[in-house]
Amino acid sequence: MITSMPNVTDAVVPVLETLGRELLRWRTDETARALHSRKEFKTEADRRADTFIKERLAALFPGVPVWSEEDAAHGNTRPAAYWLIDPIDGTASWYDGFPGFVTQAAFIAGNVPQAGIIHCPATHQTWTARSGEGAWCNGRPLPRLAPRDRCIVVDNTPQPHGIAAELVRALAATGYRESGSLGLKAALVADGTVDLFVKRVPVRDWDMAPVAVMLAETGGCLALPDGQPFNFDGSMQKLGVIVARDAGLCARVVSVLAGLPAN
């Protein structure tokens, strides 16, 4: 069983970083690139990555359940303590040769993420966080986030589109950045690179659980589009997410979203 938070991140970082090297290698492996589901864009690499993480977590933390984005289904009642993993977040970016994909994991106890690890193989960045202890990127402590005049929005298109474009206009954003996976975009908010990431489409708990610890430790905001907390109980699917630098910016986003059409 898990005995201390430092052991959690110290043990899991090498797992995800080793998998990251494999993911880069698998980009030129046609068997790994085989599509299992074109509709959901699932590849053989997703299946391999899922097995890779599950086997190693089972060896490191015997008896601790592992729930995955790749599971066919999840139980109605969550374990008291478990791992929630997203073996490849941003499979399309991985497949098409873009850097915006990560492999990530969160340890959750009592429906609250206690530790999070996000690794981006293409940029050689690893974000970690432990509840009550802090957050780091490549071992460097992340500073507390604070209100500021800057507002850089991040989304996954070269130019602001849809909700991102509406927010850029309404908030008089000072910048925009393109990035890939949900977890990566959220990590860029948590580490202060950007200030805001918003989606008003279905988002799953495995997308946000790892970064939830980082935001809690740096003072960032993780919320639903109506401003309610993004909790890790009930349904695995939420109808969107706000990841903001601070509570004030989050409140401004909620106000903008409330004035926009539902779709």
C-alpha positions in Angstrom: 0.0 0.0 0.0 1.0 3.7 -0.3 2.8 4.9 2.8 3.9 8.4 1.9 3.3 11.0 -0.7 7.0 11.5 -1.6 7.2 7.8 -2.4 4.2 8.2 -4.7 5.7 10.8 -7.1 9.3 9.5 -6.7 8.3 6.0 -7.8 5.9 7.0 -10.6 7.9 9.7 -12.4 10.4 7.1 -13.8 7.5 5.0 -15.0 6.0 7.8 -17.0 9.3 9.1 -18.3 10.2 5.6 -19.5 6.9 5.3 -21.2 7.5 8.7 -22.7 10.6 7.4 -24.5 8.6 4.5 -25.7 5.9 6.7 -27.0 8.4 8.7 -29.1 9.8 5.5 -30.5 6.4 4.1 -31.3 5.6 7.1 -33.5 7.5 5.3 -36.3 6.2 1.8 -35.4 3.3 1.0 -37.7 2.0 -1.7 -35.4 1.8 0.9 -32.6 0.1 3.4 -34.9 -2.7 0.9 -35.9 -6.1 2.4 -35.3 -8.5 0.3 -33.1 -11.2 3.0 -33.2 -11.2 5.8 -35.8 -14.3 7.4 -34.1 -12.6 7.7 -30.7 -9.1 7.8 -32.3 -7.8 4.9 -30.2 -4.5 3.3 -31.3 -2.5 0.2 -30.4 -0.1 2.6 -28.7 -3.0 3.6 -26.3 -3.5 -0.1 -25.4 0.3 -0.7 -24.9 0.7 2.4 -22.8 -2.3 1.4 -20.6 -0.8 -2.0 -20.0 2.7 -0.5 -19.4 1.4 1.8 -16.6 -1.0 -0.7 -15.0 1.6 -3.4 -14.7 4.2 -1.1 -13.1 1.7 0.6 -10.7 0.5 -2.9 -9.6 4.1 -3.9 -8.8 4.9 -0.6 -7.0 1.6 -0.3 -5.0 0.1 -3.8 -4.5 -3.6 -3.8 -3.8 -4.2 -0.3 -5.0 -6.8 -0.3 -7.8 -5.9 1.4 -11.1 -8.7 3.0 -13.2 -7.9 4.1 -16.7 -9.2 6.2 -19.5 -8.8 3.0 -21.5 -11.1 0.9 -19.4 -14.3 -0.3 -21.1 -16.3 0.7 -18.0 -15.9 1.8 -14.4 -17.8 0.8 -11.3 -20.6 2.8 -9.8 -18.7 3.2 -6.5 -15.1 4.6 -6.5 -12.5 2.9 -4.4 -11.4 4.6 -1.2 -8.0 5.1 -2.7 -6.9 4.4 -6.3 -4.9 5.5 -9.3 -6.6 7.3 -12.2 -4.5 7.3 -15.3 -4.6 8.7 -18.8 -1.9 6.6 -20.7 -1.9 9.0 -23.7 -3.7 12.3 -23.4 -3.6 13.9 -26.9 -3.4 10.8 -29.0 -4.0 12.8 -32.2 -1.0 15.0 -31.4 1.1 11.9 -30.8 -0.1 10.3 -34.1 0.4 13.4 -36.2 3.9 14.3 -34.9 3.0 17.3 -32.8 4.5 17.8 -29.3 1.3 18.4 -27.4 0.7 15.0 -25.8 1.3 13.7 -22.3 1.1 10.6 -20.2 -0.4 11.3 -16.7 -1.5 9.7 -13.5 -3.2 10.8 -10.2 -3.5 9.1 -6.9 -6.9 9.8 -5.4 -8.1 9.1 -1.8 -11.4 10.0 -0.4 -12.4 11.4 -3.8 -9.7 14.1 -3.6 -6.5 13.9 -5.8 -3.5 13.6 -3.5 -0.7 13.4 -6.0 -0.4 14.1 -9.7 2.3 13.4 -12.3 2.2 14.7 -15.9 5.0 14.0 -18.4 5.4 15.5 -21.8 7.9 13.4 -23.7 8.4 15.7 -26.7 9.4 18.7 -24.5 11.1 16.7 -21.7 8.9 18.3 -19.0 7.5 16.5 -16.0 5.1 18.2 -13.6 4.5 16.7 -10.2 2.5 17.7 -7.1 1.7 16.4 -3.7 -1.1 17.6 -1.6 0.1 19.9 1.1 3.7 19.8 0.0 4.0 21.7 -3.3 4.2 21.4 -7.0 7.2 21.1 -9.3 8.3 21.1 -13.0 11.4 19.1 -13.6 12.2 19.4 -9.9 11.9 23.1 -9.8 9.3 24.4 -7.3 6.4 26.1 -8.9 5.6 29.6 -7.5 2.2 30.6 -6.1 0.0 32.1 -8.8 -1.4 35.5 -8.2 -3.7 38.0 -10.0 -2.0 40.0 -12.7 -2.8 42.2 -15.7 -1.6 39.6 -18.2 -4.2 37.1 -19.7 -2.8 34.5 -22.0 -5.4 32.0 -23.3 -4.4 28.5 -24.4 -6.3 26.2 -26.7 -5.6 23.6 -29.4 -5.9 25.6 -32.6 -3.3 27.8 -34.3 -5.6 30.8 -33.8 -8.4 31.4 -31.2 -11.5 29.5 -32.2 -15.0 29.0 -30.7 -15.0 29.6 -26.9 -11.4 30.5 -26.9 -12.0 33.3 -29.4 -15.0 34.6 -27.4 -12.9 34.7 -24.3 -9.9 36.4 -26.0 -12.3 39.2 -27.1 -14.4 39.5 -23.9 -11.4 39.5 -21.6 -9.2 41.6 -23.8 -6.6 38.8 -23.6 -3.0 39.9 -24.0 -1.9 36.7 -25.7 -2.8 33.3 -27.1 -0.9 30.0 -27.2 -1.6 26.8 -29.1 -1.1 23.5 -27.3 -2.3 20.0 -27.5 -3.8 17.7 -24.8 -6.1 18.8 -22.0 -3.7 17.8 -19.3 -0.8 19.8 -21.0 -2.9 22.9 -21.4 -4.0 22.7 -17.8 -0.4 22.2 -16.6 0.7 25.3 -18.5 -1.8 27.3 -16.4 -0.6 25.6 -13.2 3.1 26.5 -13.9 2.3 30.1 -14.8 3.2 29.8 -18.5 -0.4 30.8 -19.5 -3.3 32.1 -17.5 -6.5 30.5 -18.8 -7.8 27.3 -20.4 -11.6 26.7 -21.0 -13.6 23.9 -22.5 -17.4 23.7 -22.8 -17.5 20.2 -24.1 -17.4 16.9 -22.1 -14.2 16.6 -20.0 -13.4 13.4 -18.0 -11.9 13.1 -14.5 -8.7 11.5 -15.9 -8.1 14.7 -17.9 -8.0 16.9 -14.8 -7.1 14.8 -11.8 -3.3 15.1 -12.1 -3.4 18.9 -12.6 -6.0 19.3 -9.8 -3.2 18.8 -7.2 -0.9 21.2 -9.0 -3.6 23.9 -9.1 -4.4 23.4 -5.4 -0.7 23.8 -4.5 -0.1 26.9 -6.7 -3.4 28.7 -5.9 -5.0 28.2 -9.3 -8.6 27.6 -10.0 -10.3 24.4 -11.3 -14.0 24.8 -11.9 -17.0 23.8 -14.0 -18.2 26.3 -16.6 -20.8 27.6 -14.1 -18.2 28.2 -11.5 -19.0 25.2 -9.3 -16.1 23.1 -8.1 -14.7 20.4 -10.3 -15.1 17.4 -8.0 -13.9 13.8 -8.4 -16.9 11.9 -7.4 -20.1 11.0 -9.2 -19.9 10.8 -13.0 -16.5 10.6 -14.6 -17.7 13.0 -17.3 -18.2 16.7 -16.6 -19.7 19.2 -19.1 -16.6 21.3 -19.4 -13.9 22.9 -17.4 -12.3 26.2 -16.4 -8.6 26.2 -15.5 -7.7 29.7 -14.4 -4.7 31.5 -12.8 -6.8 32.8 -9.9 -10.4 33.0 -8.6 -11.0 36.5 -9.9 -10.2 35.5 -13.5 -12.3 32.4 -13.1 -15.3 34.5 -12.0 -14.9 36.7 -15.0 -14.9 33.7 -17.3 -18.1 32.4 -15.6 -19.7 35.7 -16.3 -18.7 35.6 -20.0 -19.8 32.0 -20.4 -23.2 32.8 -18.9 -23.9 35.3 -21.6 -23.0 32.9 -24.5 -25.3 30.4 -26.3 -25.1 26.9 -24.9 -23.4 25.6 -28.1 
